[in-house]
Amino acid sequence: MTPIEDHAYLKLCAKLAACKSISLASARRQVELAAMRDGVRDLDGRKALAEGLIANINSSAEEGTVSSSARFDELLEAMADEENFMVED
């Protein structure tokens, strides 16, 4: 399948990528998979799906749900008893 080169569609995918802290290609792939799952074939439907995904992320952020990037940052923090652990000598 040839990539869609519509500026508005790419801008929505870029906004989705920024919200989820993923690459633009991954965001486009998520929109494409959602479009295939829902049977959407036209560009306007894909734009609506991307806007819906962005709205879902924004609504979950307003509700106080921890975002995936914040959760990942928490997982990367060292625990107090493991702060001075060295893998190699």
C-alpha positions as a printed NumPy array, in Angstrom:
array([[  0.   ,   0.   ,   0.   ],
       [  1.339,   3.431,  -0.86 ],
       [  1.678,   5.862,   2.029],
       [ -0.864,   8.646,   2.339],
       [  0.74 ,  12.051,   1.789],
       [ -2.095,  14.306,   2.999],
       [ -0.673,  17.082,   5.187],
       [ -3.61 ,  17.2  ,   7.615],
       [ -3.526,  13.41 ,   8.078],
       [  0.218,  13.435,   8.733],
       [ -0.213,  16.295,  11.19 ],
       [ -2.837,  14.319,  13.124],
       [ -0.553,  11.275,  13.164],
       [  2.32 ,  13.445,  14.4  ],
       [  0.12 ,  14.79 ,  17.195],
       [ -0.86 ,  11.222,  18.107],
       [  2.806,  10.216,  18.107],
       [  3.679,  13.111,  20.402],
       [  0.848,  12.246,  22.8  ],
       [  1.9  ,   8.601,  23.02 ],
       [  5.665,   9.233,  22.856],
       [  6.052,   6.922,  19.869],
       [  7.418,   7.352,  16.362],
       [  5.393,   8.815,  13.516],
       [  5.481,   5.489,  11.687],
       [  4.065,   3.697,  14.73 ],
       [  1.296,   6.267,  15.087],
       [  0.386,   5.937,  11.4  ],
       [  0.395,   2.158,  11.782],
       [ -1.972,   2.375,  14.761],
       [ -4.377,   4.54 ,  12.768],
       [ -4.138,   2.171,   9.787],
       [ -4.832,  -0.859,  11.986],
       [ -7.801,   0.874,  13.592],
       [ -9.078,   1.768,  10.126],
       [ -8.792,  -1.829,   8.932],
       [-10.472,  -3.089,  12.102],
       [-13.378,  -0.66 ,  11.654],
       [-13.59 ,  -1.101,   7.882],
       [-12.744,   2.528,   7.112],
       [-11.243,   3.044,   3.665],
       [-11.471,   6.772,   2.966],
       [ -9.081,   9.478,   4.122],
       [-11.72 ,  11.438,   6.033],
       [-12.56 ,   8.348,   8.064],
       [ -8.897,   7.826,   8.914],
       [ -8.615,  11.451,  10.019],
       [-11.661,  10.971,  12.238],
       [-10.108,   7.832,  13.732],
       [ -6.856,   9.679,  14.456],
       [ -8.791,  12.527,  16.086],
       [-10.713,   9.977,  18.156],
       [ -7.496,   8.326,  19.34 ],
       [ -6.083,  11.733,  20.318],
       [ -9.319,  12.605,  22.134],
       [ -9.164,   9.305,  24.058],
       [ -5.617,  10.058,  25.184],
       [ -6.516,  13.605,  26.204],
       [ -9.606,  12.468,  28.117],
       [ -7.641,   9.817,  30.   ],
       [ -5.01 ,  12.433,  30.856],
       [ -7.709,  14.747,  32.218],
       [ -9.134,  11.943,  34.355],
       [ -5.795,  11.539,  36.076],
       [ -4.784,   8.269,  34.442],
       [ -1.003,   7.931,  34.273],
       [  0.322,   8.221,  30.733],
       [  2.532,   5.543,  29.239],
       [  5.565,   7.838,  29.163],
       [  5.148,   8.726,  32.85 ],
       [  4.724,   5.045,  33.71 ],
       [  7.885,   4.205,  31.762],
       [  9.813,   6.938,  33.598],
       [  8.704,   5.446,  36.914],
       [  9.917,   2.009,  35.851],
       [ 13.334,   3.386,  34.903],
       [ 13.946,   4.909,  38.322],
       [ 16.321,   2.94 ,  40.525],
       [ 15.014,   1.572,  43.783],
       [ 16.771,   2.735,  46.952],
       [ 18.454,  -0.624,  47.613],
       [ 19.669,  -0.955,  44.008],
       [ 21.07 ,   2.541,  43.405],
       [ 24.715,   1.526,  43.771],
       [ 24.444,  -1.796,  41.943],
       [ 27.052,  -2.312,  39.218],
       [ 26.66 ,  -4.809,  36.424],
       [ 30.408,  -5.036,  35.779],
       [ 33.465,  -4.513,  37.983]])
